[in-house]
């Protein structure tokens, strides 16, 4: 059986590797040219269209109401939020090995640098552009996920502390009875 310290080291390394692989995934999406990116989004839009049709929602080509262009924009921006929510969650968990409490929110610096780099990378891809609004959207996803991770860690630590205190008080009672 692994010691607690060894288990923590392995978990940290695993989280660090996952964070770096996820960053590579984000960058690989940014290096796709405009046509490849549009095609990937288009596949998701098709699924949304079919689902909307099943439940009786009409998506129009153009005009008022729900349009294909609006759905496509929603899908693309949702992809930004999701990509960076995962990165924010992983980044928070990784950084929380070094700092505790609200200082762990410094983990948002990594997604911020990644978001800026991501947008600059898109400048190198034909048919793509760099947008400040995408950095803000990315950071919204990362921030919400980091806050969720913060709450999960706090709840876990609180439950662990209660469990340890219960075990200690039981040992004290047993020892006192002897």
C-alpha positions as a LaTeX table, in Angstrom:
\begin{tabular}{lrrr}
\hline
Residue & $x$ (\AA) & $y$ (\AA) & $z$ (\AA) \\
\hline
Unk1 & 0.00 & 0.00 & 0.00 \\
Unk2 & 1.26 & 3.48 & $-0.89$ \\
Unk3 & 1.98 & 6.06 & 1.79 \\
Unk4 & $-0.20$ & 9.15 & 1.93 \\
Unk5 & 2.69 & 11.32 & 0.65 \\
Unk6 & 3.42 & 8.96 & $-2.25$ \\
Unk7 & $-0.28$ & 8.86 & $-3.19$ \\
Unk8 & $-0.39$ & 12.67 & $-3.17$ \\
Unk9 & 2.70 & 12.84 & $-5.40$ \\
Unk10 & 1.16 & 10.42 & $-7.89$ \\
Unk11 & $-2.13$ & 12.34 & $-7.89$ \\
Unk12 & $-0.29$ & 15.64 & $-8.44$ \\
Unk13 & 1.69 & 14.21 & $-11.37$ \\
Unk14 & $-1.48$ & 12.74 & $-12.88$ \\
Unk15 & $-3.32$ & 16.08 & $-12.56$ \\
Unk16 & $-0.36$ & 17.96 & $-14.04$ \\
Unk17 & $-0.20$ & 15.58 & $-17.01$ \\
Unk18 & $-3.97$ & 15.85 & $-17.56$ \\
Unk19 & $-3.76$ & 19.65 & $-17.40$ \\
Unk20 & $-0.96$ & 19.74 & $-19.96$ \\
Unk21 & $-2.71$ & 17.27 & $-22.28$ \\
Unk22 & $-5.92$ & 19.30 & $-22.04$ \\
Unk23 & $-3.97$ & 22.44 & $-22.91$ \\
Unk24 & $-2.52$ & 20.65 & $-25.95$ \\
Unk25 & $-6.07$ & 19.66 & $-26.95$ \\
Unk26 & $-7.20$ & 23.31 & $-26.73$ \\
Unk27 & $-4.22$ & 24.47 & $-28.81$ \\
Unk28 & $-4.79$ & 21.74 & $-31.39$ \\
Unk29 & $-8.33$ & 23.04 & $-31.91$ \\
Unk30 & $-6.97$ & 26.56 & $-32.39$ \\
Unk31 & $-4.50$ & 25.41 & $-35.02$ \\
Unk32 & $-7.30$ & 24.10 & $-37.23$ \\
Unk33 & $-8.01$ & 26.41 & $-40.14$ \\
Unk34 & $-11.34$ & 28.18 & $-40.48$ \\
Unk35 & $-12.90$ & 25.49 & $-42.68$ \\
Unk36 & $-11.92$ & 22.64 & $-40.34$ \\
Unk37 & $-13.21$ & 24.55 & $-37.32$ \\
Unk38 & $-16.47$ & 25.37 & $-39.09$ \\
Unk39 & $-16.92$ & 21.71 & $-40.10$ \\
Unk40 & $-16.42$ & 20.52 & $-36.50$ \\
Unk41 & $-18.95$ & 23.06 & $-35.21$ \\
Unk42 & $-21.28$ & 22.15 & $-38.09$ \\
Unk43 & $-21.48$ & 18.53 & $-36.91$ \\
Unk44 & $-22.63$ & 19.69 & $-33.47$ \\
Unk45 & $-25.11$ & 22.13 & $-35.04$ \\
Unk46 & $-26.60$ & 19.23 & $-37.03$ \\
Unk47 & $-27.17$ & 17.28 & $-33.81$ \\
Unk48 & $-28.80$ & 20.35 & $-32.22$ \\
Unk49 & $-31.00$ & 20.78 & $-35.31$ \\
Unk50 & $-32.17$ & 17.16 & $-35.14$ \\
Unk51 & $-32.86$ & 17.41 & $-31.41$ \\
Unk52 & $-34.79$ & 20.66 & $-31.91$ \\
Unk53 & $-36.84$ & 19.04 & $-34.68$ \\
Unk54 & $-37.70$ & 16.08 & $-32.44$ \\
Unk55 & $-39.06$ & 18.37 & $-29.72$ \\
Unk56 & $-40.82$ & 20.65 & $-32.19$ \\
Unk57 & $-38.54$ & 23.69 & $-32.21$ \\
Unk58 & $-38.02$ & 25.29 & $-35.60$ \\
Unk59 & $-34.58$ & 26.56 & $-36.52$ \\
Unk60 & $-34.77$ & 28.92 & $-39.51$ \\
Unk61 & $-32.09$ & 29.57 & $-42.10$ \\
Unk62 & $-32.47$ & 33.33 & $-41.62$ \\
Unk63 & $-34.91$ & 35.87 & $-40.21$ \\
Unk64 & $-36.36$ & 36.38 & $-36.78$ \\
Unk65 & $-36.26$ & 33.81 & $-34.00$ \\
Unk66 & $-33.90$ & 30.88 & $-33.71$ \\
Unk67 & $-31.56$ & 30.75 & $-36.72$ \\
Unk68 & $-28.80$ & 28.42 & $-37.87$ \\
Unk69 & $-26.32$ & 31.28 & $-37.48$ \\
Unk70 & $-27.44$ & 31.83 & $-33.88$ \\
Unk71 & $-27.21$ & 28.12 & $-33.06$ \\
Unk72 & $-23.76$ & 27.95 & $-34.67$ \\
Unk73 & $-22.56$ & 30.92 & $-32.60$ \\
Unk74 & $-23.97$ & 29.33 & $-29.44$ \\
Unk75 & $-22.21$ & 26.03 & $-30.21$ \\
Unk76 & $-18.85$ & 27.73 & $-30.87$ \\
Unk77 & $-18.97$ & 29.85 & $-27.72$ \\
Unk78 & $-20.17$ & 26.88 & $-25.64$ \\
Unk79 & $-17.12$ & 24.96 & $-26.86$ \\
Unk80 & $-14.92$ & 27.77 & $-25.49$ \\
Unk81 & $-16.69$ & 27.65 & $-22.13$ \\
Unk82 & $-16.47$ & 23.86 & $-21.90$ \\
Unk83 & $-12.81$ & 23.64 & $-22.94$ \\
Unk84 & $-11.79$ & 26.22 & $-20.37$ \\
Unk85 & $-14.10$ & 24.92 & $-17.65$ \\
Unk86 & $-12.22$ & 21.63 & $-17.79$ \\
Unk87 & $-8.89$ & 23.52 & $-17.83$ \\
Unk88 & $-9.96$ & 25.70 & $-14.87$ \\
Unk89 & $-11.03$ & 22.65 & $-12.86$ \\
Unk90 & $-7.79$ & 20.75 & $-13.57$ \\
Unk91 & $-5.65$ & 23.83 & $-12.99$ \\
Unk92 & $-7.30$ & 24.51 & $-9.63$ \\
Unk93 & $-6.83$ & 20.94 & $-8.42$ \\
Unk94 & $-3.19$ & 20.94 & $-9.54$ \\
Unk95 & $-2.36$ & 24.28 & $-7.89$ \\
Unk96 & $-4.22$ & 23.35 & $-4.69$ \\
Unk97 & $-1.38$ & 20.92 & $-3.93$ \\
Unk98 & 0.85 & 23.94 & $-3.25$ \\
Unk99 & $-1.47$ & 26.56 & $-1.77$ \\
Unk100 & $-4.62$ & 26.38 & 0.35 \\
Unk101 & $-7.86$ & 28.30 & 0.54 \\
Unk102 & $-8.64$ & 31.26 & $-1.63$ \\
Unk103 & $-4.97$ & 31.48 & $-2.70$ \\
Unk104 & $-5.78$ & 28.44 & $-4.85$ \\
Unk105 & $-7.78$ & 30.78 & $-7.06$ \\
Unk106 & $-4.39$ & 31.93 & $-8.35$ \\
Unk107 & $-4.76$ & 28.82 & $-10.48$ \\
Unk108 & $-6.81$ & 31.02 & $-12.83$ \\
Unk109 & $-3.58$ & 32.59 & $-14.08$ \\
Unk110 & $-2.81$ & 29.45 & $-16.08$ \\
Unk111 & $-6.15$ & 29.43 & $-17.95$ \\
Unk112 & $-5.76$ & 33.18 & $-18.57$ \\
Unk113 & $-2.33$ & 32.76 & $-20.15$ \\
Unk114 & $-3.64$ & 29.74 & $-22.07$ \\
Unk115 & $-6.68$ & 31.71 & $-23.32$ \\
Unk116 & $-4.52$ & 34.59 & $-24.55$ \\
Unk117 & $-2.04$ & 32.19 & $-26.18$ \\
Unk118 & $-4.96$ & 30.27 & $-27.71$ \\
Unk119 & $-6.34$ & 33.41 & $-29.36$ \\
Unk120 & $-2.90$ & 34.44 & $-30.61$ \\
Unk121 & $-2.40$ & 30.94 & $-32.08$ \\
Unk122 & $-5.58$ & 31.40 & $-34.08$ \\
Unk123 & $-3.89$ & 34.28 & $-35.89$ \\
Unk124 & $-1.57$ & 31.70 & $-37.46$ \\
Unk125 & $-4.49$ & 29.63 & $-38.78$ \\
Unk126 & $-6.05$ & 30.66 & $-42.11$ \\
Unk127 & $-9.65$ & 31.80 & $-41.75$ \\
Unk128 & $-9.37$ & 32.31 & $-37.98$ \\
Unk129 & $-9.15$ & 35.46 & $-35.90$ \\
Unk130 & $-8.13$ & 36.62 & $-32.43$ \\
Unk131 & $-10.99$ & 37.95 & $-30.28$ \\
Unk132 & $-10.84$ & 39.48 & $-26.81$ \\
Unk133 & $-14.43$ & 38.37 & $-26.21$ \\
Unk134 & $-13.30$ & 34.75 & $-26.58$ \\
Unk135 & $-10.69$ & 35.27 & $-23.85$ \\
Unk136 & $-13.45$ & 36.63 & $-21.60$ \\
Unk137 & $-15.72$ & 33.69 & $-22.43$ \\
Unk138 & $-12.83$ & 31.27 & $-21.78$ \\
Unk139 & $-12.17$ & 32.86 & $-18.41$ \\
Unk140 & $-15.86$ & 32.70 & $-17.46$ \\
Unk141 & $-15.77$ & 28.93 & $-17.97$ \\
Unk142 & $-12.47$ & 28.55 & $-16.11$ \\
Unk143 & $-13.64$ & 30.72 & $-13.21$ \\
Unk144 & $-16.93$ & 28.89 & $-12.68$ \\
Unk145 & $-15.17$ & 25.52 & $-12.80$ \\
Unk146 & $-12.39$ & 26.68 & $-10.43$ \\
Unk147 & $-15.03$ & 27.87 & $-7.95$ \\
Unk148 & $-16.79$ & 24.52 & $-8.19$ \\
Unk149 & $-13.46$ & 22.75 & $-7.62$ \\
Unk150 & $-12.81$ & 25.04 & $-4.64$ \\
Unk151 & $-16.17$ & 24.08 & $-3.12$ \\
Unk152 & $-15.58$ & 20.37 & $-3.79$ \\
Unk153 & $-12.17$ & 20.52 & $-2.09$ \\
Unk154 & $-13.60$ & 22.45 & 0.89 \\
Unk155 & $-16.45$ & 19.97 & 1.34 \\
Unk156 & $-14.04$ & 17.03 & 1.03 \\
Unk157 & $-11.64$ & 18.52 & 3.60 \\
Unk158 & $-14.52$ & 19.30 & 5.95 \\
Unk159 & $-15.86$ & 15.74 & 5.75 \\
Unk160 & $-12.37$ & 14.27 & 6.13 \\
Unk161 & $-11.71$ & 16.43 & 9.20 \\
Unk162 & $-15.04$ & 15.38 & 10.79 \\
Unk163 & $-14.27$ & 11.74 & 10.06 \\
Unk164 & $-10.80$ & 12.04 & 11.62 \\
Unk165 & $-12.21$ & 13.80 & 14.68 \\
Unk166 & $-14.83$ & 11.07 & 15.13 \\
Unk167 & $-12.17$ & 8.35 & 14.92 \\
Unk168 & $-9.93$ & 10.23 & 17.39 \\
Unk169 & $-12.77$ & 10.72 & 19.89 \\
Unk170 & $-13.66$ & 7.02 & 19.64 \\
Unk171 & $-10.01$ & 6.10 & 20.35 \\
Unk172 & $-9.98$ & 8.45 & 23.35 \\
Unk173 & $-13.19$ & 6.85 & 24.71 \\
Unk174 & $-11.77$ & 3.34 & 24.30 \\
Unk175 & $-8.47$ & 4.39 & 25.89 \\
Unk176 & $-10.31$ & 6.10 & 28.80 \\
Unk177 & $-12.35$ & 2.93 & 29.46 \\
Unk178 & $-9.20$ & 0.82 & 29.87 \\
\hline
\end{tabular}
